[in-house]
């Protein structure tokens, strides 16, 4: 039943929005940087920050490692919380340099569980950020849960208000085939419907999922 509902949900969203071609990054490093910067801000602001890094010629591991935290904070200012995010980005880059000689290919050789444990050990990298890096930069199968995803699941009776990150993620891992492309686009579909319709103040009229209605929560 749950497997069918999730599959139906994805098919409806796909038919409505088309393939989302997400994550919009030109390299694994750019995806990692974006995943860290996108915390608590819109992607539009992240794009501005990444453009600043590119224009300054600093979107390279060696240069991000060399640049001062203050200078980095100035460059990523459009992303908001720039002092905090500069420290988090520096933490990630420092870890990458010290443990993997700056090579993302080396870091990404680990399996999903090992890579996730490593990423979560870096100060400032939480579950959503780690999973974005694993799915979109390392191209490994893990489902990303964000605020949009939780909101859609809750309003359609799949989870309750107290559902946590891990329990929601497990729903997708248990009921969908382990597929990077599917996990990638399904998460992007949640972002699309969430940003347009399933907001804090929902705009249900015209939402492609409106016909599914809502039922009592599964977990």
N, C-alpha and C positions, 0 to 999 in steps of 0.2 A: 504493500500500500504506500509506504513512505517512498520507496524507490520509484514507484510510478508517479507520485506527486512531484518529486524533484525533477524527474525526467520531463514530465509535462510542463513544469514551470520553465525549465531551460528551453524547451522547444518553442513555447509561446514567446519568450523573450527574444530568442534568436530570430524568429520570424518577424518580430516587430522591429527590432533594432539592427538586425544583421550582425555579422561577425564584427567584434569590437576592435580587433587588432591591437590589443593591449599587452604589454606595457609600452608606452611611447618613449623608448630609450634607444640610442644608436649603438650602445655597447653594454656589456655586463657591468662595467664600472659605473656608467651613467645610470643604469637601473638601480644599483646599490645606493648611489648618492641620492637619487630620487626617492627611494624607499625611506631613507633616513629623514630627508627634508620634508616629506609630505605629511609628517605627523602634525595633526591639529591645524592644517591649512588646506587650501584648495590647490589642485594641480596647476592651475593657471599661475599661481604665485611661485610654485616650484619651478615651472618652466622659466620664469624670469631669473630665478637664482641660478639655474643651470646655464642659462645663456650668459650670465655674468661670468661664471667660471670658464666657459668656453672662450669668451671674448678676451679674458685675461690670460688665456693659455694655460689654465691651471687644472683642467680636467684630466689629470694623469696621476697615477698613484704616487710617483716620486715627487711631484710638485705639491700635491696635497699633503704629503708627509713633511715637506720642507717648509711650507708656508706657515706663518704664525697663526695662532688661533684668532687673534684680533683681526688680522687681515682677512682671514677666511670668513669671519663673522660679517665683515663689511660687504663682502662679495655676495653672501647668501641672504642678505638683509630682506629681500622681497618675500622670502619664505616664512618670515615671522619667527619669533622666539630664537632669533639668530645667534645669540650668545650661547644658549643651551645647545642648539643644533650644531653649532661649530665644534663644540667640545665632543658631542656624540660622533660627529663625522671624523674628527681627529682620532677618537678612541678606536673607531673601526679601522681607519687607515693604519694607525700605529700597530694594531694587532695583526693586520694583514702583512705588514712589512716585517715585523719581528718573528712571526710564526711561519709565514709562507714566502718570505723574501719579496713581498709585494705582488705575488702571483695569485690572481683569482682562480686560474686553472688549477693550481695546487690546492687551494681551499676547497674547490668544488669537486675534487676527487672523492671526498668522503661521501658515505651514503646519507640518506635524508636525516636519519636520527642523529648521526654523529655531527653532521653539519649544523643541524638545529641546536644541538647542545653547545657547540662551539660558538655560534652566533649569539645565543642567549647569555653566554658568559661575558660578552663585551658590554661594558657599562653604557646604558642608553639604548640598547637594542632589545626591544620587547618582542612578544610573540608575533604580532602582525607584521612588524618590520622584518623580522627574521624569515617569516614565511614568504613574504613578498620577494626577498632576495633568493630564497630557495627555488620558488616557482618561476619567477620571471628572469632572474639572472643566471641561476644554475640549471634551469630547465629540468627540475626534479619534481615529481608529483607530490604536492601537498596543497591542501585547500586553504585559502586565505579567508579569514573572517574579519569583517570590518563592521562599522556602525550600520551601514546600509544593509548588509547581509542580515544582521541580527534583527533589524527593524522589519524587514520583509518576512523573515521566518516567524517572528512573533505575531505579526498582524495576520498571517495566514495560518495560524494555529499549529505551527510545527514545533515551536519552543515556547516556554513560559518566560516571564520577565526576568526570572532569576537564572536563566541559562548562562553558563560561563563559556569562555572561548573554547576550551578543550572539548566540552560536550557538544557544542555546535559543530566543531570541526569533525568530530567523530561521526556525525550524521552523514556527512558527505563521503567520508572514507569508507563507511560501512555499506552505503547504498549506491555508490557510483563506482564504475570501473576506475582503476588507478591509471589515469591518463592526463598527461601534462597539458595537452591542447584543450581538453574538456575543462579541467580545473581552471585553466587560464581564462578561457572565454566565459565560463559560468560566473566567475567572480566579477569579471568586467561587465557582464549583464546586470548583476546586482547593483553595481555602481551606476549604470545607466538608468535603471528604473528608480533607484533610490534618489538620485540627484534630481530627477524630473518629477517624480510622483510620491515616492514613499519618504517624504521629508518628516521633520518633527510634526509639522502640521500637514497631514496627508492631503494630496490632491488626487483622489481616487478616480475622478471623472477622466476618462480617456486612458487610464492605466491599463496596459495589456493584461495584467494579472487580476483585474477587477472581477472577471468572470469566475475565478477560482473560489472567491469568497473566503471566509475564515471559519475555522473550527477550533474545538478545544485543543490545547497543546498536547503534543506527543510526549515531550519530556519536561 
